[in-house]
Amino acid sequence: MCQKDETAIIKNNPKYPSYYHYVIKNGKLIGEFEQMYQDYDDPWKQSVIEEWASEKTVVLNLIKKLNARKVIELGCGLGHFTKKISDLKVEVLGIDISETAIKKARAKHLSCNFVVGDILDFDIYKNFRPDIIVMAEITWYILHKLDQFIDFLRTELPEVFLIHLLSTYPKGVQTIGKEKLTNLKEIMIYFKAKYIEWGEISYAEWDGCKRTYFLGQLK
C-alpha cells in the first residue's frame, strides 16, 4: 500500500522493524502474515487510515446498489471493513490466512463471521454461495495463485460479482508483479471480466500512487 508513516502502529517486540518486511522485502514476497499479526497490533493502520478510505465507501455503495444478500471479504485482516459490510444488513464472511488476525477480528466484531482460509480454499466459496466477493488490497500478495482463483470464478461461480481493489504505484516504485499488473488498464485486461464499473482514486499525500477498483463478473 501507499502508506509510509507507521507511527500509529503498536509494536510487540517485532521480528522486523517494519510490518512491510513481513510482506515484501527487497522486491520479494515474504508472506509472513501470521507472524506479522502476532507482532503488530494494527498493520496498515486498518483501524485508522482505512476507516476513511474513499474506495472502501465506493465498495459499500456498490454492495447496496446490487442489493446483495451474502458477501465474502478476502484478506479481511482485523475485520474492520467486514463490520462495515455487515452494517449494511447483509450476511458477510471475512476470510484471512492468519489465525491471529481472525482471532482478533472475532474478538473485536462479535456480530460478524470469520474463518481462517486461503484464497484457493474453494469449498468455502461453494458452501457460502456469495453474491459478491470483495478482494481488497491483497492481489500483490497472491499473484502466484491469481490464475487459479480467476479460473475457479469463471468456471464455478460466473454469476458472482467480484469487487477488486488494488493500489498501483508510479514507475520505479513497484517492486513485485511488474510483469503482470502496473495500472488499472492492465488489471482489467488481466482479469478479462464483464465490467460494470471501474475507476481509480488518487491521494495527494501518496505521491503518485493510485487506488484502483472494478466491479465485474468473470463470465
C-alpha positions in Angstrom: 0.0 0.0 0.0 1.0 3.6 -0.5 1.3 4.4 3.2 4.7 5.4 4.6 4.0 6.6 8.2 4.0 3.8 10.8 3.8 5.9 13.9 0.3 4.6 14.8 1.5 1.0 14.8 1.9 -0.6 18.2 4.9 -3.0 18.3 5.2 -6.1 20.4 8.9 -7.0 20.2 8.6 -7.4 16.5 10.8 -9.7 14.4 11.3 -6.9 11.8 11.3 -3.1 12.4 8.6 -2.6 9.8 5.4 -4.7 9.2 6.1 -4.2 5.5 9.1 -6.5 5.8 6.8 -9.4 6.8 5.1 -9.0 3.4 7.5 -7.7 0.8 11.2 -7.2 1.3 13.9 -6.4 -1.2 11.5 -6.8 -4.0 10.4 -10.3 -3.0 7.2 -11.6 -1.5 7.9 -12.8 2.1 4.3 -13.5 3.2 4.8 -14.0 6.9 1.3 -12.7 7.7 0.8 -14.8 10.8 4.0 -13.6 12.4 3.1 -10.0 11.3 -0.3 -10.1 13.1 1.4 -11.6 16.2 4.0 -8.8 16.3 1.9 -5.8 15.2 -1.4 -4.7 16.6 -2.7 -2.7 13.6 -0.7 -3.3 10.4 -1.7 -1.0 7.6 -3.5 1.1 10.2 -6.6 -0.8 9.4 -8.5 0.9 12.3 -7.3 4.4 11.4 -6.4 5.3 7.8 -8.5 2.6 6.2 -11.5 3.8 8.2 -11.8 6.7 5.8 -10.6 5.2 2.6 -12.7 6.6 -0.2 -12.6 3.5 -2.3 -14.0 1.5 0.6 -17.0 3.8 0.5 -17.4 3.0 -3.2 -17.5 -0.7 -2.3 -20.2 -0.2 0.3 -22.3 1.7 -2.3 -21.8 -1.0 -4.9 -23.0 -3.7 -2.4 -26.1 -1.6 -1.7 -26.6 -1.0 -5.4 -26.5 -4.7 -6.2 -28.9 -5.5 -3.3 -26.5 -8.2 -2.2 -27.6 -10.7 0.5 -24.3 -12.5 1.0 -20.7 -11.1 0.7 -17.3 -12.6 1.2 -14.3 -10.4 2.1 -11.0 -11.9 1.2 -8.0 -10.9 3.3 -10.2 -9.4 6.0 -7.4 -8.8 8.4 -8.8 -7.4 11.7 -12.3 -7.3 10.3 -12.9 -3.5 10.4 -14.2 -3.4 6.8 -16.1 -6.7 7.3 -18.0 -5.0 10.1 -18.9 -2.1 7.8 -20.2 -4.5 5.2 -22.2 -6.3 8.0 -23.7 -3.0 9.0 -25.5 -2.9 5.5 -27.6 -5.8 6.9 -26.0 -8.4 4.6 -24.6 -11.7 5.7 -20.8 -11.4 5.4 -17.9 -13.8 5.9 -14.4 -12.5 6.5 -11.6 -14.7 5.4 -7.9 -14.4 6.2 -4.9 -16.7 6.1 -3.7 -15.5 9.6 -5.2 -17.3 12.6 -4.1 -14.5 14.8 -5.9 -11.9 12.6 -9.1 -14.0 12.6 -8.9 -14.4 16.4 -8.5 -10.6 16.8 -11.3 -10.0 14.3 -13.7 -12.3 16.2 -12.9 -10.6 19.5 -13.5 -7.1 18.0 -16.6 -7.8 15.9 -18.8 -10.2 17.7 -21.7 -9.8 15.2 -19.6 -10.9 12.2 -18.5 -14.3 10.9 -14.8 -15.0 10.3 -12.9 -18.0 9.1 -9.2 -18.9 8.6 -8.7 -19.7 4.9 -6.6 -19.3 1.8 -7.8 -17.7 -1.4 -7.7 -21.2 -3.0 -9.9 -22.8 -0.4 -12.7 -23.2 -2.9 -15.0 -25.2 -0.7 -15.6 -22.1 1.4 -17.0 -20.2 -1.6 -19.1 -23.2 -2.7 -20.6 -23.6 0.8 -21.3 -19.9 1.4 -22.5 -19.1 -2.1 -21.9 -15.4 -2.0 -23.5 -12.8 -4.3 -20.3 -10.7 -4.1 -16.7 -11.4 -3.4 -14.7 -8.4 -2.2 -10.9 -8.6 -2.9 -9.4 -5.5 -1.3 -5.6 -4.8 -1.5 -4.4 -8.4 -1.5 -3.6 -9.1 -5.1 0.1 -8.3 -4.8 0.4 -11.0 -2.2 -1.4 -13.8 -4.1 -0.1 -13.2 -7.6 1.1 -16.8 -7.7 -2.4 -18.0 -7.0 -4.3 -15.4 -9.0 -4.8 -17.5 -12.2 -6.3 -20.4 -10.3 -8.6 -18.1 -8.5 -9.8 -16.4 -11.7 -10.3 -19.8 -13.4 -12.4 -21.0 -10.5 -14.6 -18.0 -10.5 -15.0 -18.2 -14.3 -16.0 -21.9 -14.3 -17.7 -22.4 -10.9 -19.2 -19.0 -9.9 -19.6 -16.9 -13.1 -22.7 -15.1 -11.7 -20.9 -13.9 -8.6 -19.8 -10.3 -8.7 -16.2 -9.5 -7.9 -15.2 -6.2 -6.4 -11.5 -5.8 -6.7 -9.4 -3.0 -5.1 -5.7 -2.6 -5.6 -3.1 0.1 -5.0 -0.9 0.8 -8.0 2.5 2.6 -8.0 4.4 5.1 -10.2 7.3 3.8 -12.3 10.3 2.9 -10.2 8.3 2.3 -7.0 6.6 -1.0 -7.7 8.8 -4.0 -6.7 6.7 -7.1 -7.5 4.3 -8.1 -10.2 5.6 -5.7 -12.8 5.4 -8.4 -15.4 1.6 -8.8 -14.8 0.0 -5.6 -13.5 1.1 -2.0 -13.2 -2.1 0.1 -13.7 -5.9 -0.2 -13.9 -5.9 -0.9 -17.6 -3.6 -3.8 -17.2 -5.5 -5.1 -14.2 -8.7 -5.1 -16.3 -7.1 -6.8 -19.2 -5.7 -9.5 -16.9 -9.0 -10.4 -15.2 -10.9 -10.3 -18.5 -14.2 -9.7 -16.7 -17.5 -8.4 -17.8 -17.0 -5.0 -16.2 -19.9 -2.9 -14.8 -18.0 -0.1 -13.1 -14.3 0.8 -12.6 -12.2 3.7 -11.6 -9.2 5.0 -9.6 -8.7 7.4 -6.7 -5.6 9.5 -6.0 -4.4 10.8 -2.7 -2.1 13.9 -2.7 0.0 12.6 0.2 0.7 9.3 -1.5 2.9 10.7 -4.2 1.7 9.2 -7.5 0.1 6.1 -6.1 -3.4 5.3 -7.1 -6.1 3.1 -5.6 -8.0 1.3 -8.3 -11.3 -0.6 -8.2 -13.6 -2.5 -10.5 -16.9 -4.3 -10.3 -17.4 -7.2 -12.7 -18.3 -10.8 -13.3 -15.9 -13.4 -14.7 -18.3 -14.9 -17.2 
